[in-house]
Amino acid sequence: MTIQSSTQPASKLLDKRALQQAVADLDERMGFVLDPTATAELAQAMMLASGIRPEDRFLSSEIIRMRHENEEE
Protein backbone atom coordinates (compact mmCIF):
# COMPACT_ATOMS: atom_id res chain seq x y z
CA MET A 1 0.00 0.00 0.00
CA THR A 2 1.35 3.44 -0.88
CA ILE A 3 0.51 6.75 0.70
CA GLN A 4 0.53 9.84 -1.47
CA SER A 5 2.26 12.89 -0.04
CA SER A 6 0.02 15.94 0.26
CA THR A 7 2.92 18.33 -0.46
CA GLN A 8 5.14 18.71 -3.48
CA PRO A 9 8.76 17.60 -2.92
CA ALA A 10 11.11 20.52 -2.40
CA SER A 11 13.73 21.24 -5.00
CA LYS A 12 17.14 19.79 -4.15
CA LEU A 13 18.97 22.22 -6.41
CA LEU A 14 21.24 24.79 -4.80
CA ASP A 15 21.63 28.31 -6.11
CA LYS A 16 25.41 28.50 -6.19
CA ARG A 17 25.64 32.24 -6.86
CA ALA A 18 25.90 33.12 -3.15
CA LEU A 19 28.64 30.51 -2.64
CA GLN A 20 30.53 31.70 -5.72
CA GLN A 21 30.35 35.29 -4.48
CA ALA A 22 31.58 34.27 -1.01
CA VAL A 23 34.56 32.44 -2.54
CA ALA A 24 35.32 35.40 -4.80
CA ASP A 25 35.25 37.74 -1.78
CA LEU A 26 37.56 35.42 0.17
CA ASP A 27 39.98 35.19 -2.77
CA GLU A 28 40.05 38.99 -2.97
CA ARG A 29 40.71 39.39 0.77
CA MET A 30 43.51 36.82 0.61
CA GLY A 31 45.07 38.45 -2.44
CA PHE A 32 44.57 35.39 -4.62
CA VAL A 33 44.98 36.22 -8.29
CA LEU A 34 43.78 33.72 -10.90
CA ASP A 35 46.55 32.74 -13.32
CA PRO A 36 45.02 31.13 -16.43
CA THR A 37 48.49 29.99 -17.56
CA ALA A 38 49.12 27.93 -14.40
CA THR A 39 49.76 24.22 -14.89
CA ALA A 40 50.53 21.28 -12.62
CA GLU A 41 54.02 21.12 -14.12
CA LEU A 42 54.64 24.77 -13.23
CA ALA A 43 53.42 24.15 -9.67
CA GLN A 44 55.78 21.19 -9.37
CA ALA A 45 58.70 23.27 -10.67
CA MET A 46 57.89 26.03 -8.16
CA MET A 47 57.79 23.53 -5.29
CA LEU A 48 61.14 22.05 -6.35
CA ALA A 49 62.62 25.55 -6.54
CA SER A 50 61.34 26.20 -3.00
CA GLY A 51 63.16 23.12 -1.72
CA ILE A 52 60.20 20.76 -1.38
CA ARG A 53 61.36 17.25 -2.18
CA PRO A 54 58.75 14.93 -3.76
CA GLU A 55 60.25 11.91 -2.03
CA ASP A 56 59.32 13.40 1.36
CA ARG A 57 55.61 13.01 0.50
CA PHE A 58 54.83 15.53 3.23
CA LEU A 59 51.23 16.20 2.27
CA SER A 60 50.15 12.58 1.81
CA SER A 61 52.03 11.55 4.97
CA GLU A 62 50.21 14.25 6.94
CA ILE A 63 46.82 13.18 5.55
CA ILE A 64 47.49 9.57 6.55
CA ARG A 65 48.63 10.67 10.03
CA MET A 66 45.49 12.73 10.54
CA ARG A 67 43.24 9.86 9.43
CA HIS A 68 44.75 7.58 12.06
CA GLU A 69 45.45 10.01 14.89
CA ASN A 70 42.51 8.75 17.00
CA GLU A 71 43.83 5.18 16.78
CA GLU A 72 47.03 6.15 18.62
CA GLU A 73 45.17 6.91 21.87
PyMOL commands that set and color helices and strands:
alter all, ss='L'
color gray80, all
select helices_A, chain A and resi 17-30+40-49+54-56+58-67+69-72
alter helices_A, ss='H'
color red, helices_A
deselect
rebuild
show_as cartoon
